[in-house]
Amino acid sequence: MPVKNTCDCPNPPGGRVVCEPNQAAICVVKDGIASQECYDPPRPSGPAEIVNWALTRITGREHSGHAVIVNRLLTRITGTIHSDHARIERSSLLTLRTGTFRRHTGELVTFSLPESVIHAVNPLLAAPVRRKTVANASIAFDAGALGISRWWRVVGGMSMNLALGSLYAWSVFVAPLEKEFGWKRAETSNVFTIAVVVFGLTFIVAGRLQDKFGPFWISLTGGILVSLGFFLCAYAHSLTYLYVCFGVIGGLGNGFGYATPIPVMAKWFPDKRGLAVGLAVAGYGGGSAIFGALANLKLIPAYGLHTTFMILGMIFLYMTVFGAFLLRNPPVGYKPAGWALFAPAATAAGTTYDFSPVEVLRTPAFYFMWIAYALGCSAGLMVISQLVPFAKSMGIPSAALATMGLVVGAAGNASGRILSGWMSDALGRLNVLRLMIGISMVVMPLLYLVGGNVALLYIMVFTVYWCYGTQLSVNASATSDFWGTKNAGFNYGMLFTAWGVAGIIGPRIAGVLFDKYKNYQMAFYTAAGLAAVALLCELAAKRPTAPARALVERKVPATA
């Protein structure tokens, strides 16, 4: 005897719909009242008509003819539909039979489709997939079918950024260079300043090239330049030579290398963009801790400064080439398997329109976010650049100082990039930026007040680094969310110039204030003031909307 087709109504009010084996069982709950229905499939009918019939019954909206179906039910019920050539992903057939859907009018629907519907749509599996773009439509891919898991892209980004993060480890080379050549601190400090400026300026150009030619060659160029810079530093004999090798060549390598992982992560992880970008850029913060400690504690004492440059150059070449081979863009229109179009829109959901760089510059959000990025990072760098001399002035032991810089700071920086990125996927990019900048505004004066207590100092330092790392992670994800992924490299490059400005003015302001007031109080309090202004700018920033002209030209429908 054939088994009845049944489905359970949502609870409350509960209940069960019992239909004939060839009927669709559907329960619709509105205002706490359940409506139980049994529907007969249309006959005779083809696969496309069956799919449209099922969608109409469940969603309460008419789906017929050759309409492009882009509602949130797309992945859950039918996989992906493009015009009359529909393709239903095999992975979606598991969820085609039963499920839950909330209609645009608010009703909650549970359903169970008959086996006849499954059999009817099977022919669609063999239908060709057109290689064309359909407005607001997307293709669901299984990342495994594309060769490797998409998480390997994260591994590639981390490998690349761990090597690039050696830029922050410059300080471990300063004392040996000054001892060997008799250079002054102001002269050796210029090496780092040149590298930061070249890095920031190159990032824009590299981002544009990445958007046009893809990430592989750009990231490979960056890796080779960084490695070459370290190799050449082994033969350093003058300041000018060092400025060129580490400052210019190393800065160019950082710009090209850092420009690629962020757009790649944004495209592979539309569902976990904040987490993926955070993991990738966390490597940059961790690189200084790992290779700075390796060089300072092991390599330089054992092999000398010049050989250490060569060893690190070789290590970085292997790491960046490995990372470059993993940094590839997904197919156009890629969405991960199980992409939940049927779920309510996420707080951090991205735009469906790809802004050109010129259009980005026309949005007020860009300028608010740029100022907030510049001032927020300036505040962080003002404090970070003064932490070691401040702690020494408070009588903190040397061992505690080393732990503070290599462990506590690096852990806070990496945690901020990863965990704040993960938080922003659920809470929203701007909300997390506002929260962390607000926390840093409070913590910076507290750090000055508790400086003599090692335990409290560690907590404050960890928090300052966390808030600083947050901005480098979440702003990158926000760029793709707000202005699209097509031009993400160039668009974020424009926003990233704020970090370049912060890298120049933050430490300089802190140094000037210390020289004037002979203590660190004014520097830390001024940093809090900059964070307050940054917070106001983040509060004023709003998610941009696509230009009205573009919506008309692209004929984007108002509703799905």
C-alpha positions in Angstrom: 0.0 0.0 0.0 1.5 3.4 -1.0 2.7 5.5 1.9 0.9 8.8 2.5 2.8 12.0 1.9 2.9 14.1 5.1 4.5 17.2 6.6 4.4 18.6 10.1 3.1 22.2 10.7 5.3 24.6 12.6 4.9 24.6 16.4 2.8 26.5 17.4 0.2 25.6 16.4 1.5 22.2 15.3 -0.4 19.5 13.6 0.2 17.3 10.5 -0.9 17.4 6.9 -1.7 14.0 5.5 -2.1 13.8 1.7 -2.1 11.1 -1.0 1.3 9.8 -2.2 1.2 11.8 -5.4 0.1 15.1 -3.8 2.2 17.9 -2.3 1.6 18.4 1.4 1.8 22.1 2.5 1.1 23.8 5.8 0.8 27.6 5.9 0.9 29.4 9.3 -0.4 33.0 9.5 -1.2 34.8 12.7 -0.9 31.6 14.7 -3.5 29.7 12.5 -2.4 26.7 10.4 -3.9 26.1 6.9 -3.4 22.6 5.7 -3.5 21.9 1.9 -2.9 19.0 -0.5 -2.1 19.9 -4.1 -2.1 17.7 -7.3 0.8 18.3 -9.7 -0.3 19.6 -13.1 -0.7 17.1 -15.9 0.6 16.7 -18.5 3.7 18.8 -17.7 7.5 19.0 -18.3 10.3 19.4 -15.8 10.3 23.3 -16.0 6.5 23.5 -15.4 6.8 21.1 -12.4 9.5 23.3 -10.9 7.5 26.5 -11.4 4.4 24.8 -10.0 6.2 23.7 -6.9 7.7 27.2 -6.4 4.3 28.9 -6.8 2.6 26.6 -4.3 5.3 27.1 -1.7 6.2 30.8 -2.1 2.7 32.1 -2.8 4.1 33.9 -5.9 3.5 33.0 -9.5 6.5 31.4 -11.3 5.9 30.5 -14.9 7.2 30.6 -18.5 10.9 31.5 -18.9 11.2 33.7 -15.8 14.6 33.9 -14.1 13.9 32.8 -10.5 16.1 34.6 -8.0 14.1 34.4 -4.8 15.7 33.1 -1.6 14.2 29.7 -2.1 16.5 29.1 -5.1 19.3 27.0 -3.6 17.1 25.3 -1.0 14.4 24.0 -3.3 15.7 24.0 -6.9 19.4 24.6 -6.9 20.0 27.3 -9.6 17.6 28.2 -12.4 18.7 30.2 -15.5 15.8 30.9 -17.9 14.4 27.8 -19.6 17.7 26.0 -19.3 17.5 24.9 -15.7 20.2 23.0 -13.8 19.4 21.5 -10.5 22.5 20.7 -8.4 22.6 17.1 -7.1 23.4 18.4 -3.6 20.2 20.3 -3.6 18.0 17.3 -4.4 18.5 16.2 -0.8 16.6 19.2 0.4 14.1 19.4 -2.5 11.6 16.9 -1.0 10.9 18.7 2.3 11.7 22.0 3.9 10.6 25.3 5.5 10.2 28.7 3.8 9.0 32.1 5.0 7.0 34.0 2.4 7.5 37.7 1.6 4.1 38.3 3.2 5.2 36.7 6.5 3.6 33.3 6.4 5.7 30.3 7.5 5.4 27.4 5.2 6.4 23.8 5.7 6.1 21.4 2.7 6.7 17.9 1.5 6.7 17.3 -2.2 5.8 13.9 -3.8 8.3 11.6 -5.4 6.8 12.4 -8.8 8.3 15.9 -8.5 11.8 14.4 -7.9 11.4 12.1 -10.9 10.1 15.0 -13.1 13.0 17.3 -12.4 15.8 14.7 -12.9 16.0 15.4 -16.7 17.1 18.9 -15.8 20.3 17.6 -14.5 21.5 16.9 -18.0 20.5 20.3 -19.4 23.4 22.6 -20.5 24.3 25.5 -18.4 24.6 28.7 -20.3 27.8 30.7 -19.8 26.1 34.1 -19.5 25.4 36.6 -16.8 21.8 36.9 -15.6 21.0 39.9 -13.4 20.7 39.0 -9.8 21.1 35.3 -10.5 24.0 33.2 -9.3 25.4 29.7 -9.8 26.0 27.4 -6.8 29.2 25.4 -7.0 30.7 22.7 -4.8 34.1 24.0 -4.1 35.4 20.5 -4.0 34.4 20.1 -7.7 36.7 23.0 -8.5 39.8 21.1 -7.6 40.5 21.8 -3.9 38.6 23.0 -0.9 38.2 26.8 -0.8 39.9 26.8 2.7 43.2 26.2 0.9 42.8 29.7 -0.4 42.9 30.9 3.2 46.1 28.8 3.7 47.6 30.5 0.7 46.7 33.9 2.0 48.2 33.1 5.4 51.4 31.8 3.9 51.8 34.9 1.8 51.1 37.3 4.7 53.3 35.5 7.2 56.2 36.3 4.9 55.1 39.8 4.2 54.6 40.5 7.9 58.4 40.5 8.2 58.2 44.2 7.5 57.0 44.7 11.1 60.1 42.8 12.3 62.5 45.5 11.0 63.2 46.7 14.5 65.3 43.5 15.3 67.8 44.5 12.5 68.2 48.1 13.7 70.6 47.5 16.6 73.0 45.2 14.7 73.1 47.6 11.7 73.8 50.6 13.9 76.5 48.7 15.7 78.2 47.6 12.5 78.0 50.8 10.5 77.6 53.5 13.2 74.3 54.8 11.8 72.0 56.8 14.0 68.4 55.8 15.0 66.8 58.5 12.9 68.7 57.2 9.8 67.7 53.6 10.3 64.1 54.5 11.1 63.8 56.1 7.7 64.1 52.6 6.2 60.8 51.5 7.7 59.1 54.8 6.8 60.1 54.4 3.2 58.9 50.8 3.1 55.5 51.8 4.6 55.0 54.7 2.1 56.0 52.6 -0.9 53.7 49.8 0.4 50.7 52.0 0.7 51.2 53.7 -2.7 51.9 50.4 -4.5 48.8 48.7 -3.0 46.5 50.8 -5.2 48.3 49.9 -8.4 48.7 46.3 -7.4 45.0 46.1 -6.5 44.0 47.4 -10.0 46.3 44.9 -11.7 44.9 42.1 -9.5 41.3 43.0 -10.6 42.4 43.0 -14.2 44.8 40.1 -14.5 44.0 37.9 -11.5 45.8 37.2 -8.2 48.5 34.7 -9.2 51.0 36.8 -11.1 50.5 39.8 -8.9 51.1 37.8 -5.7 54.0 36.0 -7.3 55.6 39.3 -8.2 55.1 40.5 -4.6 56.7 37.4 -3.2 59.7 37.6 -5.5 60.3 41.3 -4.7 60.1 40.8 -0.9 62.5 37.8 -1.1 64.8 39.8 -3.4 64.8 42.7 -1.0 66.0 40.5 1.8 68.7 38.8 -0.4 70.1 42.2 -1.4 70.1 43.4 2.2 72.7 40.8 2.9 75.2 42.9 0.9 74.2 46.2 2.6 77.1 48.7 2.8 75.4 52.1 2.8 72.1 53.7 3.9 71.1 54.5 0.4 71.6 50.9 -0.6 69.4 49.9 2.4 66.8 52.4 1.5 66.5 50.9 -1.9 66.6 47.2 -1.0 64.5 47.1 2.1 62.5 50.3 1.7 61.7 50.5 -2.0 62.0 46.8 -3.2 60.6 45.4 0.0 57.8 48.0 0.0 56.9 47.1 -3.6 56.8 43.5 -2.7 54.5 44.1 0.3 52.2 46.2 -1.9 51.9 43.6 -4.6 51.7 40.6 -2.2 49.2 42.1 0.2 46.9 43.3 -2.6 45.8 39.8 -3.5 44.7 37.7 -0.5 41.9 40.0 0.5 40.0 40.1 -2.8 40.5 36.4 -3.2 39.0 35.6 0.2 36.1 38.0 -0.4 35.1 36.2 -3.6 35.5 32.6 -2.3 33.7 33.3 1.0 30.6 35.4 0.5 29.1 33.5 3.5 32.1 33.8 5.8 33.9 36.9 4.4 34.9 38.5 7.7 36.3 35.3 9.1 38.2 34.3 5.9 39.7 37.8 5.4 40.6 37.9 9.1 42.4 34.6 8.9 44.3 35.6 5.8 45.5 39.0 7.1 46.2 37.6 10.6 49.3 36.1 9.1 50.7 39.6 8.5 50.5 40.4 12.2 51.9 37.0 13.2 54.8 37.2 10.8 56.6 39.8 12.8 56.3 37.8 16.0 57.5 34.6 14.4 60.3 35.8 12.2 61.3 38.7 14.5 61.9 36.2 17.3 63.6 33.7 15.0 66.0 36.3 13.7 66.7 38.0 17.1 67.1 34.9 19.2 68.5 32.3 16.8 69.7 33.4 13.4 71.6 36.6 14.1 73.5 35.2 17.2 74.4 32.0 15.3 75.0 33.2 11.7 75.4 36.9 11.8 73.2 39.7 10.3 74.1 39.3 6.6 73.6 35.6 6.5 70.3 36.0 8.4 69.0 38.2 5.6 69.8 35.5 3.1 68.2 32.7 5.1 65.0 34.7 5.6 64.9 35.7 1.9 65.0 32.0 1.0 62.3 31.1 3.5 60.1 33.9 2.2 60.5 32.9 -1.4 59.2 29.4 -0.7 56.3 30.7 1.4 55.2 33.3 -1.1 55.5 31.1 -4.1 53.4 28.4 -2.3 50.8 31.0 -1.4 50.7 32.5 -4.9 49.8 29.1 -6.4 46.8 28.8 -4.0 45.5 32.3 -4.6 43.2 31.9 -7.5 39.8 33.5 -8.2 36.6 31.4 -8.3 34.5 31.1 -11.4 32.4 34.1 -12.2 29.1 34.0 -10.3 30.5 31.5 -7.8 28.5 30.8 -4.6 29.5 28.0 -2.2 27.5 24.8 -2.0 24.6 25.3 0.5 24.6 29.1 -0.1 21.5 30.0 2.0 19.6 32.3 -0.3 16.5 31.2 1.4 17.6 32.5 4.8 16.9 36.1 6.0 19.5 38.5 4.7 22.6 38.5 6.8 23.6 41.7 8.7 26.9 41.7 6.7 25.3 40.8 3.4 27.2 42.2 0.4 25.9 44.5 -2.3 24.7 43.0 -5.6 26.2 45.9 -7.6 29.9 46.3 -8.4 30.9 49.9 -8.0 33.7 51.3 -10.2 36.5 53.2 -8.4 35.0 56.5 -9.6 31.6 55.5 -8.3 33.1 54.6 -4.9 34.6 58.1 -4.7 31.1 59.5 -5.1 29.7 57.8 -2.0 29.9 59.6 1.3 30.6 56.3 3.1 34.0 56.2 1.5 35.2 59.4 3.0 33.7 58.7 6.5 35.3 55.3 6.5 38.6 56.7 5.2 38.9 59.3 7.9 37.8 56.7 10.6 40.4 54.3 9.2 43.2 56.9 9.2 42.4 58.3 12.7 41.7 54.9 14.3 45.0 53.4 13.1 46.8 56.6 13.9 45.6 56.4 17.5 46.6 52.7 17.7 50.1 53.4 16.2 50.6 56.4 18.5 50.2 54.0 21.5 51.9 51.0 20.0 55.0 53.0 18.9 55.5 54.2 22.5 54.7 51.1 24.4 58.3 49.9 25.0 59.8 53.2 26.1 56.7 53.9 28.2 56.9 50.5 29.9 60.6 51.0 30.6 59.8 54.4 32.2 57.4 52.6 34.5 60.0 50.2 35.7 58.7 47.1 33.8 61.4 44.3 33.8 63.2 43.5 30.5 61.7 40.0 30.3 58.2 41.3 30.7 59.0 43.9 28.0 60.0 41.1 25.6 56.8 39.1 26.4 54.7 42.2 25.9 56.0 42.9 22.4 56.5 39.4 21.0 53.6 37.5 22.6 50.9 39.8 24.0 50.9 42.3 21.2 51.1 39.7 18.4 48.3 37.6 20.0 46.1 40.7 20.4 46.7 41.8 16.8 46.0 38.3 15.3 43.0 37.8 17.6 41.5 41.1 16.5 41.9 40.3 12.9 40.4 36.8 13.1 37.7 37.1 15.8 36.5 40.6 15.0 36.2 39.4 11.4 34.2 36.5 12.5 32.0 38.7 14.7 31.4 41.1 11.8 29.8 38.3 9.8 27.0 38.2 12.3 26.9 41.7 13.8 27.8 43.8 10.7 31.0 45.4 9.6 30.3 49.0 10.8 28.9 47.8 14.1 32.1 45.9 15.0 34.3 48.8 13.8 32.3 51.2 16.0 32.5 48.8 19.0 36.3 48.3 18.8 37.1 51.9 18.1 34.9 52.8 21.1 36.8 50.3 23.3 40.2 51.6 22.2 39.0 55.2 23.0 38.5 54.0 26.6 41.5 51.7 26.9 44.2 54.1 25.8 44.0 56.4 28.8 43.6 53.4 31.1 46.8 52.0 29.7 48.7 55.1 30.9 47.0 54.9 34.4 47.8 51.2 35.0 51.2 51.2 33.4 53.1 50.1 36.5 51.1 46.9 36.9 52.4 44.2 34.7 49.2 42.1 34.6 46.9 45.1 33.9 49.4 46.4 31.4 49.3 43.1 29.4 45.5 43.3 29.3 45.5 46.9 28.1 48.2 46.2 25.5 46.3 43.1 24.2 43.2 45.2 23.9 44.9 48.0 22.0 46.4 45.6 19.5 43.1 43.8 19.2 41.3 47.0 18.3 44.1 48.0 15.9 44.0 44.6 14.1 40.2 44.8 13.8 40.4 47.8 11.6 42.8 46.1 9.1 40.6 43.1 8.9 37.0 44.4 9.0 37.6 47.4 6.7 38.9 45.0 4.1 35.7 42.9 4.3 33.5 46.0 4.4 35.0 47.2 1.1 33.7 44.1 -0.7 30.4 44.2 1.1 29.7 47.8 0.3 31.2 48.2 -3.2 31.3 44.7 -4.6 34.1 42.2 -5.4 34.7 43.0 -9.1 37.0 45.9 -8.3 37.8 45.0 -4.7 41.5 45.2 -5.1 41.5 48.8 -6.4 38.7 50.0 -4.2 40.3 48.7 -1.0 43.6 50.1 -2.3 42.0 53.5 -2.2 40.7 53.0 1.3 44.0 51.4 2.4 45.8 54.7 1.8 44.4 55.7 5.2 46.6 53.1 6.8 49.6 54.5 5.0 48.8 58.0 6.3 48.4 56.6 9.8 51.7 54.8 9.6 53.4 58.2 9.0 51.6 60.6 11.3 50.7 58.3 14.2 54.2 57.6 15.5 55.4 61.1 14.6 52.6 62.8 16.6 53.4 60.6 19.6 57.1 61.5 19.4 56.4 65.2 19.1 54.1 65.2 22.1 56.7 63.3 24.2 59.4 65.8 23.2 57.2 68.7 24.2 55.7 67.3 27.5 58.4 64.9 28.5 55.9 62.2 29.4 53.5 59.8 27.7 50.2 61.0 29.2 49.5 63.6 26.4 50.3 61.1 23.7 47.9 58.4 25.1 45.1 60.9 25.8 45.5 62.5 22.3 45.2 59.0 20.8 41.9 58.5 22.7 40.7 61.8 21.2 41.6 60.7 17.7 39.7 57.4 18.3 36.7 59.5 19.4 36.7 61.4 16.1 37.1 58.1 14.3 34.1 56.7 16.1 32.0 59.7 15.1 32.9 59.1 11.5 32.0 55.4 11.7 28.7 56.4 13.2 28.1 58.7 10.3 29.0 56.1 7.6 26.1 54.3 6.0 26.0 51.4 3.6 26.0 52.9 0.0 23.2 52.1 -2.4 23.8 51.4 -6.1 23.5 54.5 -8.4 19.9 55.0 -9.7 21.3 55.2 -13.2 23.0 51.9 -12.9 19.9 50.2 -11.6 17.9 51.4 -14.6 20.6 50.5 -17.1 21.0 47.0 -15.7 17.2 46.5 -15.3 17.6 45.2 -11.8 14.1 44.2 -10.6 12.8 45.8 -7.4 11.7 42.4 -5.9 12.7 38.9 -6.5 
